[in-house]
Amino acid sequence: MGLMSLLEEAGVKTNVPWSTKKYKAGEVIVEEDSPGSELFLICKGSVNIVSSLQITIDHKENKGIAKLSEGDFFGEIGLFSEELRSASVVAATDCEIGIIDGGALLDFMDANPAKGYPIMRFLFEALVERMRNNNIRANTIMGFYLREAGGG
C-alpha cells in the first residue's frame, strides 16, 4: 500500500489542509535551504531531487541525487525537523503535486493514533530505506576516493 492510499484511508484529505498545484517541466517546487514543513505527493509526472555540492571554495554545482515519480513523496524530513530543506526539487516533467500541511498532519496523527500509526510507520520505513541508500552511495564514493588517494 502506498502513502496516498494510507492518507486516503485515514481520512487525511478531509481532515488536514491539502491542495494540489501543477508545475511545468523545469520549475522549482522546493528550494534547497528554504524553510518548510509540507509533505509533497507526486500525483502525476516526475521530479528530480537536486543538491548543491561545494566543489571548491568558489565553485558550487547542482547535482541530481534522485528521481521520483507518480506515487512517490518528498519533504518528509521537514515534518520532523525545523532545519532548512536539504535539497531542491525540480519538476522533471509537467506534474501535479499534492501539498499537505505538515504541522496539521502531525496534529491529526497525534489526535488519531490508530489512523496515524500506519502513516508514521510508512514514513519511517521510507526514511530508513533512503538513509540506507545514501549510506551505500557515500561508502561507494569514499571507496573511489581512497583508491584514487592510494589508501585502499
N, C-alpha and C positions, 0 to 999 in steps of 0.2 A: 504494500500500500504506500502511495506517495504522500508527500506533505499536503498537497492540495486536497486529496481525499480525506486525510485526517482533519484538516481545518474545516472542511465542509461538514463532515460527520459530527464534529464537536459543536457546530453552530457558530463558528468564529465569524463568518461573513455577515451574520445578522446581529452579532453582539459586540463586535470590535470595529472601530473605524477602518474602512477599507476602500480603496479606489483603484482604478486602472488608468494607465497612461500609455499612449503609443509613442514610440521612438523610431526615428528613421535610422537606417544604417549609418554608422559613424558618429551618432550623437552620444555624448557622455551622459550616463544615467546617474552614476555616483562618482564623485571626485575624491581621489586619494587625499588624505589629511583634512577632510571636511568632517564636521560633527554629524551625527545621525544615529537613530536607533530603530529605523524602519526595517522591516523584513520584506524582501522583494521576491516575488514569484514570477517565473517566466511562463506566461500564458501562451504566447506564440513567439516564434523566432528564436534567435540565439544571441548570446553576448560573449564578449571577451573580457577576462579579468586581467588587468594590466597593472604592473607595479613599477615605480620609479627606482632605478638602480644607479647608485653613485659609482661611476666608473673611475673618475679621478676627482680631485678637489673641485675642479672647474667644469666637470662634464657629467651629466646625468643622461640616462637613456631609459625610455619606457619599454618594458619587456612584457610580452604576454606570458601569463603563468597558468591560465586555464581557459577553457571554452565551455560554456554551459548552454543548454538548450531547453526546449519546452518541457515543463515539469520540474526543472531544477529551481534552486533558490539561492539567494545570496543576501548578505547583510546580517546574517545570524550572529556574528560576533558582537555587533552593535547592540543586540538585545541584552547582553550580559556584561558589557564593558562600556565605560564612558569615554574610552580613548577615541581618538580620531580614526576615521576609516583607514584601513591598512592598504587599500588598493583602489584603483579606479575601475569602473565597469563601463564598457563601451558597447553599444549595440552593434553586433556583427552583421545583422540583417535587420530589416524592418521588424519591429517586435512590439508586443503588448506585454506590459509588466503590471502585475498586481502589487500594490503597495499597502502594507499593513502597519498600523501604528504600533511600534514595538512596546511602548510602555503600557498601552491598553491591552495588548496581547498578554503580557506578563500578568497584569491585574486580572484578566479573565482566567488565566490558568491557575492563579492563586485562589481565586474565588470558586473555581470549579475543578478541584484536583482530579476527579475521576476523568474529566474530559481533557484536562491539561497535561496529565502524566504521559499519555501516549505521544502527544506533540513534543513535549520536553525530551522524552526518550529518543524520538526520531531525530530531533535537532542535535542532541548529544552524540548519538551514533554517527551522524553525518560529520560533526566536528572532529570526532576521533578518527574517522576514515581520512578526512582531509589532512589532519595533523600527521597521520601515518604516511600518507603520500608525500607530504612536504619533507618529512624526515628522510625518506628514501631518496628524494631529489637532492637534499642537502648532502647526504652521505656520498652520493654519486659525484656531485660537484667537488666535494672535498677529496675524493679519491683521484679525480683528474688533476686537481691542484697539486696533491702530494706527489703524484707520478711526475708531473712537469718540474716540480721543485727538487726532484731527486730523493724525496723522502719516502717513497713507497714502492 
